[in-house]
């Protein structure tokens, strides 16, 4: 289940959905001796109400630069603030709705009713709030794009504490004589009831399909939830003390909890179904807000009359900047702890190939010429790239161990976009008047042609003996492949729409696909022949890459370009970046994702460690069904060794007239315990049904063998058991 928050939160260049609680740390954000309260968070910006100037001002803190800044300084009062992207909203001292743009530093008031307003919330260009102009509390909204105000609720009773995500607004509603949770779909203007229990339900929050609230049905305040997609209600907390003020982002719900005799901040992970304590300071912590892996709250540890803002980082999995030069760096590629990229510093255009060792954080230069260098790729000791030093595009390479550069292609036409695996380099080549795929074997020094069709083939990718590419022979873009071991070409996609830019790892090929009227990410399993869809969002997803069970791509669902990921094992999608600027050209190896990033006004290379966001699966990734020559050699020798060992054991058994082994009851019991544990993992979604069935079948086979052997032993009256079983 994937969830979101409505009114804002925190994202600090870090993202997390699965996390261990242990060595993680709290940190102070605002500790001025006066009061700071009502925090809200979005991206790397935390905002709050601040009394340091003897008036209620709005201050902010950038979690990335660790700098505090004032937003307002005039003596007017401010209340009920919220934040989304660059927009901060609040209610002013004269009940006016105020808007502040962090990027332009411009503040403006929206002149509407001067009667009481409370509890603002914002999502994209829609602001909502509680409004008392009609004599009761109603929910009103304002569309920033249209500069138009609108009324959300129509009941004559009180509606309070609104929250919003997407087109859905939720609130607490008194029309039934007590507080219920209601909602409204802004796109259809349809209102709907969410809670039916006769007790009070209050203070809702929403993220995607999940709504949470505080609930009094058990005689104390608990946290409950509701899934809009399944129409199912579910309890989150069951402790007999009070839990209140819930908020949600992703799979994580946080709230204020009084089980320890004073308010602490607690959390719950909907994916792992685990509850956890966030704060343990003996003073009071309350009013939490969450975004990404950062929780912020009001904190009284520095004095009973001094509220400060503190935060908590769930994860040690961090985003990090790799290049900081003011010129452009782009086209990153990665292998193990080496990252390489095209670099624009000290040259006109892109005249460098540069690299960085993640273990030492040392940056180094690979090649520098006056002409352009583009699209580096790396495998083990070798870096290859497209090079225009000879007046046309050629493929060049570099050995990291010997520091020697070498030319791969010398044809006078166009060779571009290389990819490399072990000793094989492949690229797109125009020497025949159209784009073909060519290859080069570093071990033999021989070049060879892969495709011969008269149409264009380009964007090759390679893993082991399989090469894949984009192919236009059918008058649209399809994905084709070639097996270097069997020398056979094969077609992967047959949909009449365009499929392009493939990537491959093991037996999985992924690509961007236009069949739904926008770019989606699709995949294909070479061993089963099954095609599958990975992304379903109506916006563009493109430039996929894959490593083991993780697929990454560029995603435009947030209105800019972000990097997203998908775990094929647990079938879960996650955003990896949330910076409001663009991130492109992702690459992945192991736990590290790297990309080109525009947040500093130029192209930089950033990275992200996904080891916590996507935990390593228990089962190893599948590999190609067609092994390489080296793999075949190993398999044949291993088989010969096994045959020799079995023959020796049979000869020894006959010579010594050994009785058959007795498989005792403990073996069967242990196998049944393993079967139970495997079922629990399957029930929690940690392994796929296909893999679960295979493993269960293997365990059942071993149980049958154990039980059959016991029966045989009893029939043959084998009683020579060891003294201790």
C-alpha positions in Angstrom: 0.0 0.0 0.0 1.4 3.4 -0.9 0.1 6.5 0.9 0.4 10.3 1.0 -0.2 13.2 3.3 -2.4 16.2 2.6 -1.3 19.3 4.3 2.4 19.1 4.0 5.4 17.5 5.5 9.1 17.0 5.2 11.3 15.7 2.6 14.9 16.4 2.9 16.6 14.9 0.0 15.9 11.6 1.8 13.1 9.2 1.2 12.0 6.1 3.2 9.2 3.7 3.5 10.8 0.7 5.2 13.0 1.6 8.1 14.5 0.1 11.2 14.1 2.2 14.4 17.3 2.2 16.4 20.3 4.3 15.8 18.2 7.2 14.4 18.5 10.6 15.8 16.4 13.6 16.7 17.6 17.1 15.8 16.6 20.6 16.9 15.2 23.0 14.2 14.1 26.1 16.1 15.3 26.6 19.7 14.9 30.3 20.3 14.0 31.1 23.9 10.6 32.3 22.9 7.8 30.0 21.7 7.7 28.3 18.3 4.7 26.1 17.4 2.4 24.7 14.7 5.1 23.2 12.4 4.4 22.2 8.8 6.7 20.7 6.3 7.1 20.1 2.6 10.3 19.1 0.7 13.3 20.4 2.6 11.4 23.4 4.1 9.9 23.4 7.7 7.7 26.4 8.6 6.2 27.4 12.0 4.6 30.2 14.0 7.3 32.1 16.0 6.9 34.5 19.0 10.5 35.7 19.2 9.6 39.3 18.0 6.7 39.5 20.5 4.3 38.9 17.6 3.1 35.8 15.8 5.5 35.6 12.8 6.2 32.9 10.3 9.7 31.5 10.2 11.2 28.7 8.0 14.2 26.3 8.1 15.9 24.7 5.1 16.9 21.2 6.1 19.3 20.9 3.2 21.3 24.1 3.9 20.5 24.0 7.7 19.6 27.7 7.6 16.7 29.5 9.4 15.0 32.4 7.7 12.1 34.8 8.6 9.1 34.8 6.3 7.1 37.6 8.0 8.3 40.3 10.5 5.5 42.8 10.8 3.5 42.9 14.0 0.3 41.4 12.5 -0.7 38.0 14.0 -0.6 34.7 12.0 -2.3 31.3 12.6 -3.0 28.0 11.0 -0.2 27.8 8.5 0.3 25.1 5.8 2.9 24.6 3.0 2.9 22.9 -0.4 5.9 23.2 -2.7 6.9 26.9 -2.8 3.6 28.2 -1.3 3.0 29.0 2.4 -0.5 29.9 3.5 -1.9 31.1 6.8 -4.7 33.1 8.4 -3.8 36.7 9.3 -4.7 38.7 12.3 -7.7 40.2 10.5 -8.9 36.8 9.4 -7.6 37.3 5.9 -6.1 34.4 3.9 -2.4 35.1 3.3 -0.1 33.5 0.6 3.7 33.6 0.5 5.8 32.4 -2.4 9.2 31.1 -1.2 10.8 31.3 -4.6 9.8 35.0 -5.3 9.5 36.2 -1.6 6.2 37.8 -2.5 3.3 37.9 0.0 -0.3 38.7 -0.9 -3.7 38.6 0.8 -6.8 37.1 -0.7 -9.6 39.6 0.2 -12.6 37.4 1.2 -14.9 37.4 4.2 -13.4 39.0 7.3 -15.2 36.5 9.7 -13.3 33.7 11.5 -11.1 31.2 9.6 -9.2 28.3 10.9 -7.2 25.2 9.8 -5.8 25.9 6.4 -4.6 23.1 4.1 -3.1 23.2 0.6 -2.6 20.7 -2.2 -1.2 22.0 -5.5 -3.3 25.1 -6.5 -6.2 24.4 -4.1 -6.3 26.0 -0.6 -9.0 25.0 1.8 -10.0 26.2 5.3 -12.7 26.2 8.0 -14.9 29.4 7.5 -17.5 31.0 9.8 -19.0 33.6 7.5 -22.4 31.8 7.4 -22.8 31.5 11.2 -21.6 27.9 11.4 -18.3 26.3 10.5 -18.1 25.4 6.8 -15.3 24.3 4.5 -14.3 26.8 1.8 -11.7 26.6 -0.9 -9.7 28.9 -3.2 -8.2 28.0 -6.6 -4.9 29.8 -7.1 -4.9 29.2 -10.8 -8.3 30.6 -11.4 -8.2 33.1 -8.5 -11.7 31.8 -7.6 -13.2 31.0 -4.2 -15.7 28.2 -3.8 -17.7 26.5 -1.0 -17.0 22.8 -0.4 -19.7 21.8 2.2 -23.4 22.4 2.1 -24.7 21.1 5.5 -26.1 23.7 7.9 -24.1 22.0 10.8 -20.5 22.5 11.7 -17.7 21.2 9.4 -14.2 21.6 10.7 -10.5 20.6 10.4 -10.3 20.0 6.6 -7.5 18.1 4.9 -6.9 17.6 1.2 -5.1 15.3 -1.2 -5.7 15.3 -5.0 -9.4 15.9 -5.6 -10.5 14.6 -2.2 -11.2 16.9 0.7 -12.0 15.4 4.1 -13.3 17.0 7.4 -15.1 16.3 10.7 -18.8 16.9 10.4 -21.5 17.4 13.1 -24.6 16.8 11.0 -25.4 13.6 12.8 -25.3 15.1 16.3 -21.6 14.1 16.9 -18.4 14.3 14.9 -18.1 12.0 11.8 -15.6 12.0 9.0 -17.0 13.1 5.6 -15.4 13.7 2.2 -16.0 15.5 -1.1 -14.6 14.8 -4.5 -13.9 18.2 -6.0 -13.9 16.8 -9.6 -17.4 15.4 -9.3 -18.7 17.6 -6.4 -20.0 14.5 -4.8 -20.0 14.4 -1.0 -19.7 11.1 0.9 -19.7 9.8 4.5 -16.7 7.8 5.7 -17.4 6.9 9.4 -20.6 5.4 10.7 -19.7 4.6 14.4 -22.0 6.4 16.9 -19.0 7.9 18.8 -16.8 10.9 17.8 -14.3 10.8 15.0 -12.2 13.9 14.5 -9.1 15.6 12.9 -8.7 13.6 9.7 -5.6 13.5 7.5 -5.3 12.0 4.0 -2.6 10.7 1.7 -3.6 9.1 -1.6 -6.3 6.5 -0.8 -5.8 6.4 3.0 -7.6 8.6 5.5 -6.7 8.6 9.2 -8.4 10.2 12.2 -8.7 10.1 16.0 -11.6 8.0 17.2 -13.4 7.8 20.5 -15.3 4.5 20.0 -13.3 2.6 22.7 -13.8 5.2 25.4 -10.4 6.8 24.7 -8.9 8.4 21.6 -7.4 5.9 19.2 -6.2 6.3 15.6 -8.3 4.6 12.9 -7.9 4.5 9.1 -10.0 4.0 6.0 -9.0 2.9 2.5 -10.9 4.7 -0.2 -10.0 2.1 -2.9 -11.4 -0.9 -0.8 -13.9 1.0 1.4 -12.4 -0.8 4.4 -12.0 0.8 7.9 -9.2 -0.5 10.2 -7.8 0.3 13.6 -4.2 1.6 13.9 -3.8 2.0 17.7 -5.4 -0.1 20.5 -3.6 1.3 23.5 -6.0 2.3 26.3 -4.5 5.8 26.7 -5.2 8.7 24.3 -3.7 8.9 20.8 -4.6 12.0 18.8 -3.5 14.5 16.0 -2.6 11.8 13.4 -1.0 12.7 10.1 0.2 10.5 7.2 2.8 10.4 4.4 3.6 7.3 2.4 3.2 4.2 4.5 3.8 6.0 7.7 1.3 7.4 10.1 2.5 9.5 13.1 0.5 10.9 16.1 0.8 12.3 19.6 0.5 9.5 22.2 -0.1 9.8 26.0 0.6 6.1 27.0 3.7 7.3 28.9 1.8 9.8 31.0 2.6 12.8 28.7 2.5 13.3 25.0 5.2 11.5 22.9 5.4 11.1 19.1 4.6 7.5 17.9 4.4 6.0 14.4 3.0 3.1 12.5 4.1 1.5 9.2 1.2 0.3 7.2 3.4 -1.9 5.1 5.2 -3.8 7.9 2.2 -3.4 10.3 4.7 -2.3 13.0 4.2 0.5 15.6 7.2 2.4 16.9 8.1 5.1 19.4 9.8 8.2 17.9 10.4 10.5 21.0 11.3 9.5 24.5 12.3 12.8 26.1 10.5 13.2 29.5 9.0 16.5 28.4 6.0 17.0 26.2 6.1 16.5 22.3 3.0 17.1 20.3 1.5 18.3 17.0 3.6 16.2 14.6 3.9 16.7 10.8 5.5 14.4 8.3 7.0 14.5 4.9 9.2 11.8 3.4 11.4 10.3 6.2 11.3 13.5 8.4 8.9 14.0 11.3 8.7 17.5 13.0 6.8 18.5 16.1 6.4 21.0 19.0 8.7 20.2 21.8 8.8 21.4 25.5 12.2 20.0 26.5 13.8 23.4 27.0 11.1 24.7 29.4 7.5 24.3 30.2 6.7 27.7 28.6 9.1 27.5 25.7 7.9 25.5 22.7 10.6 24.6 20.2 10.5 22.7 16.9 12.4 19.4 16.7 12.7 16.8 14.0 13.5 13.1 13.5 15.1 11.4 10.5 13.9 7.8 10.0 16.6 6.8 7.7 20.4 6.7 7.2 19.6 6.2 3.5 20.5 9.6 2.1 20.6 11.5 -1.1 24.0 13.0 -1.7 25.6 15.4 -4.1 28.5 14.0 -6.2 29.5 17.0 -8.4 29.6 20.6 -7.2 31.3 22.4 -10.1 29.2 25.3 -11.5 29.5 24.0 -15.0 27.4 21.2 -16.3 27.9 17.5 -15.6 25.5 14.9 -17.1 25.1 11.4 -18.5 26.1 9.5 -15.3 26.9 5.8 -15.4 27.9 3.5 -12.5 29.6 0.2 -11.7 30.3 -0.9 -8.2 31.8 2.2 -6.4 32.8 4.0 -9.6 30.6 6.8 -11.1 31.5 8.4 -14.5 29.9 11.2 -16.3 30.2 13.8 -19.2 31.7 17.0 -17.8 31.5 20.6 -19.2 34.0 22.3 -16.9 37.1 24.0 -18.4 35.9 23.4 -22.0 33.5 24.5 -24.6 30.7 22.0 -24.7 31.2 18.6 -23.0 34.9 17.9 -23.4 35.6 15.8 -20.3 34.8 12.3 -19.1 35.2 12.5 -15.3 34.7 10.0 -12.5 34.3 9.7 -8.7 35.2 6.8 -6.4 32.4 6.5 -3.9 34.7 4.7 -1.4 37.2 7.6 -1.2 35.0 10.4 -2.6 37.9 11.3 -4.8 37.1 12.8 -8.2 39.3 12.1 -11.3 39.5 13.0 -15.0 39.5 10.3 -17.6 39.6 12.1 -20.9 39.7 15.7 -22.0 39.6 17.0 -25.6 38.4 20.1 -27.3 35.5 18.3 -29.0 32.4 16.7 -27.5 32.4 13.5 -25.4 29.1 11.9 -24.6 27.3 8.9 -23.1 29.9 7.2 -21.0 29.4 3.6 -19.9 31.4 1.6 -17.4 31.9 -2.1 -16.6 34.6 -3.2 -14.1 38.0 -1.7 -15.3 36.7 -0.2 -18.6 35.0 3.1 -19.4 33.7 3.6 -23.0 32.1 6.7 -24.5 31.0 8.5 -27.8 33.9 10.8 -29.0 33.9 13.4 -31.8 37.6 14.3 -31.8 38.0 13.0 -35.4 35.2 15.0 -36.9 32.7 12.2 -36.6 31.4 10.2 -33.7 33.6 7.2 -32.7 33.7 4.9 -29.7 36.7 5.3 -27.4 37.7 3.5 -24.2 39.8 3.9 -21.1 41.3 1.3 -18.7 41.0 2.5 -15.0 43.8 0.1 -13.9 46.4 1.1 -16.6 45.2 4.7 -17.2 45.4 4.0 -20.9 43.0 5.4 -23.5 42.2 3.4 -26.7 40.1 3.8 -29.8 37.4 1.2 -30.4 36.0 2.3 -33.8 37.7 4.0 -36.7 35.0 4.0 -39.4 34.4 7.5 -40.8 30.7 7.3 -40.3 28.7 7.6 -37.1 29.2 5.4 -34.0 27.3 6.4 -30.9 25.8 5.4 -27.5 28.0 2.5 -26.4 27.1 -0.1 -23.8 29.5 -2.6 -22.2 29.3 -6.0 -20.4 32.4 -8.0 -19.6 34.5 -8.0 -22.8 31.7 -6.9 -25.2 31.1 -3.3 -26.3 28.0 -2.6 -28.4 26.8 0.6 -30.1 24.6 2.1 -32.8 26.4 2.5 -36.1 25.5 4.4 -39.4 28.2 3.0 -41.7 25.6 1.2 -43.9 23.3 4.3 -44.4 21.0 3.3 -41.6 21.5 2.7 -37.9 22.7 -0.9 -37.1 24.0 -2.5 -33.9 27.7 -3.4 -34.0 29.9 -5.0 -31.3 33.5 -5.3 -30.4 35.3 -8.0 -28.3 38.0 -6.6 -26.1 39.6 -10.0 -25.6 40.0 -10.8 -29.3 40.2 -7.2 -30.7 37.5 -8.1 -33.3 34.6 -6.0 -34.4 31.3 -7.6 -35.6 27.9 -6.7 -37.0 24.8 -7.7 -35.0 21.9 -6.3 -37.1 21.6 -6.3 -40.9 18.0 -5.1 -41.4 17.8 -2.1 -43.7 15.8 -0.1 -41.2 17.1 1.7 -38.1 18.2 -0.2 -35.0 19.6 1.9 -32.1 19.9 2.4 -28.3 21.5 -1.0 -27.5 21.8 -2.5 -24.0 23.6 -5.7 -23.0 23.7 -8.2 -20.2 25.7 -11.4 -20.4 25.0 -12.9 -23.9 21.8 -10.9 -24.6 21.8 -7.6 -26.5 18.5 -5.6 -26.8 17.7 -2.5 -28.8 15.0 -0.2 -30.3 14.1 -1.4 -33.9 12.1 0.3 -36.6 11.8 -2.5 -39.1 8.0 -2.7 -38.6 7.5 1.0 -39.2 7.1 1.7 -35.5 9.5 1.3 -32.6 9.8 -2.3 -31.2 12.2 -4.0 -28.9 14.4 -6.7 -30.4 17.1 -8.9 -29.0 20.1 -11.0 -30.0 21.8 -14.0 -28.3 25.6 -13.9 -28.8 25.8 -17.6 -27.8 23.3 -18.9 -30.4 23.8 -16.1 -32.9 20.0 -15.8 -33.2 17.9 -12.6 -33.3 14.4 -12.5 -31.7 11.5 -10.1 -31.3 10.4 -9.0 -27.8 7.5 -6.6 -28.4 4.8 -6.8 -31.1 2.4 -4.0 -30.0 1.6 -1.6 -32.9 2.5 1.4 -30.7 6.1 2.6 -30.0 8.4 0.8 -27.5 11.9 2.2 -27.1 15.0 2.7 -24.9 15.3 -0.8 -23.5 17.4 -1.9 -20.5 18.2 -5.4 -19.4 19.4 -7.3 -16.3 19.2 -11.0 -15.9 16.1 -12.3 -17.7 14.2 -9.0 -17.4 14.0 -6.4 -20.2 12.3 -3.1 -19.5 11.4 -0.2 -21.8 9.3 2.9 -22.3 6.0 2.1 -24.0 3.4 4.4 -25.8 0.5 1.9 -26.0 -1.6 3.8 -23.5 -1.3 7.2 -25.1 1.6 8.3 -22.8 5.0 6.9 -21.9 4.7 4.0 -19.4 7.3 1.5 -18.3 6.8 -2.1 -19.3 8.8 -5.3 -18.8 9.4 -8.7 -20.3 10.6 -11.9 -18.8 12.9 -13.7 -21.3 12.6 -17.1 -19.5 8.8 -17.2 -19.4 7.9 -15.0 -22.4 5.5 -12.9 -20.3 5.1 -9.2 -20.7 4.0 -7.0 -17.8 3.2 -3.4 -17.1 5.2 -1.6 -14.4 3.8 2.0 -14.3 0.1 3.0 -14.7 0.2 6.8 -13.9 -1.3 8.9 -16.8 1.8 11.1 -16.9 5.1 10.3 -18.7 7.5 7.7 -17.4 10.6 7.1 -19.5 14.4 6.3 -19.6 14.1 3.0 -17.5 17.2 1.3 -16.0 17.3 -2.0 -14.1 19.6 -3.7 -11.6 18.5 -7.0 -10.0 14.9 -6.5 -8.9 14.9 -2.7 -9.0 13.6 -0.7 -12.0 14.2 3.1 -12.0 13.0 5.8 -14.5 12.2 9.5 -15.0 8.7 10.4 -14.0 6.7 13.6 -14.7 3.6 12.9 -12.5 4.5 15.8 -10.1 4.7 18.4 -12.9 8.5 18.2 -13.1 11.0 15.3 -13.7 11.7 13.1 -10.7 13.3 9.7 -10.3 11.1 6.8 -9.3 11.8 3.2 -8.5 9.9 -0.1 -8.5 10.7 -3.4 -6.7 9.8 -6.3 -8.9 9.8 -8.7 -6.0 7.4 -6.9 -3.7 5.7 -5.0 -6.5 6.0 -1.6 -4.8 6.7 1.8 -6.4 8.5 4.6 -4.6 9.6 8.1 -5.5 13.4 8.6 -5.0 13.6 12.3 -5.6 11.2 15.1 -4.7 13.2 18.3 -5.4 11.0 20.7 -7.3 13.7 21.0 -10.0 14.3 18.4 -12.7 16.2 15.1 -12.3 17.1 13.1 -15.5 19.2 10.3 -16.8 19.2 7.8 -13.9 21.6 4.9 -13.6 21.8 2.2 -11.0 24.2 -0.3 -9.6 23.8 -2.2 -6.3 22.2 0.1 -3.8 23.2 3.4 -5.5 21.1 5.3 -8.0 22.7 8.3 -9.7 21.2 11.0 -12.0 21.6 14.4 -13.6 20.1 17.1 -11.4 19.1 20.8 -12.2 18.4 22.0 -8.6 21.5 24.3 -8.5 20.7 26.0 -11.8 23.2 23.8 -13.7 23.5 20.1 -14.4 25.1 18.3 -11.4 25.3 14.6 -10.6 23.4 13.4 -7.5 23.1 10.0 -5.9 20.8 8.1 -3.6 21.3 5.0 -1.5 18.2 2.8 -1.8 19.3 0.1 0.7 16.5 1.0 3.2 13.9 2.2 0.7 14.1 -1.1 -1.1 15.4 -3.8 1.3 17.4 -6.6 -0.3 15.1 -9.6 -1.2 15.6 -12.9 0.5 15.7 -14.7 -2.9 18.5 -14.1 -5.4 17.5 -12.6 -8.8 16.9 -15.0 -11.7 19.4 -15.2 -14.5 19.3 -15.8 -18.2 18.2 -19.3 -19.2 21.0 -19.4 -21.7 24.3 -19.4 -19.8 27.6 -18.0 -21.2 30.4 -20.3 -22.3 32.2 -19.7 -19.0 29.1 -20.7 -17.1 28.6 -23.8 -19.2 32.2 -24.8 -18.5 31.7 -24.4 -14.7 28.4 -26.4 -14.9 29.9 -29.3 -16.8 32.9 -29.6 -14.4 30.6 -29.3 -11.4 28.4 -32.1 -12.8 31.4 -34.3 -13.3 32.6 -33.8 -9.7 29.1 -34.6 -8.4 29.0 -37.8 -10.4 32.4 -38.9 -9.1 31.4 -38.2 -5.5 28.0 -40.1 -5.9 29.8 -43.1 -7.5 32.4 -43.2 -4.6 29.6 -43.0 -2.0 27.7 -45.9 -3.7 30.8 -48.1 -3.8 31.6 -47.3 -0.2 28.0 -48.0 0.8 28.0 -51.4 -0.9 31.4 -52.4 0.5 30.5 -51.6 4.1 26.8 -52.8 3.7 25.6 -49.6 5.2 21.9 -49.4 6.3 19.8 -46.6 4.8 20.0 -43.4 6.7 17.2 -42.8 9.3 15.6 -39.4 8.9 14.2 -38.6 12.3 11.0 -36.8 13.3 13.0 -33.6 14.2 13.8 -33.2 10.5 10.1 -33.3 9.6 9.2 -30.9 12.4 11.9 -28.4 11.3 10.7 -28.6 7.7 7.1 -27.9 8.8 8.4 -24.9 10.9 10.1 -23.5 7.8 6.9 -24.0 5.8 5.0 -21.9 8.4 7.6 -19.1 8.4 7.5 -19.1 4.6 3.8 -18.7 4.7 4.1 -15.7 7.0 6.5 -14.0 4.6 4.1 -14.6 1.7 1.2 -13.3 3.7 3.2 -10.1 4.4 4.0 -9.7 0.7 7.7 -10.2 1.1 7.8 -12.8 -1.7 5.8 -13.3 -4.8 3.2 -16.0 -5.2 5.2 -17.7 -8.0 8.3 -17.9 -5.8 6.3 -19.0 -2.8 4.7 -21.9 -4.7 8.1 -23.1 -5.8 9.6 -23.0 -2.3 6.5 -24.6 -0.7 6.7 -27.4 -3.3 10.3 -28.1 -2.5 9.6 -28.2 1.3 6.6 -30.5 0.8 8.8 -32.8 -1.3 11.4 -33.0 1.5 8.7 -33.7 4.1 7.3 -36.5 2.0 10.8 -38.0 1.6 11.4 -37.7 5.3 8.1 -39.4 6.2 8.5 -42.1 3.5 12.0 -42.9 4.8 10.7 -43.2 8.4 8.1 -45.7 7.1 10.7 -47.7 5.2 12.9 -47.8 8.3 10.1 -49.1 10.4 9.2 -51.8 7.9 12.9 -52.9 7.7 13.0 -52.8 11.5 15.9 -50.4 11.6 16.4 -49.6 15.2 20.1 -48.7 15.3 19.3 -45.1 16.3 21.8 -42.8 17.9 21.3 -42.3 21.7 20.4 -38.7 21.3 18.2 -37.5 18.4 
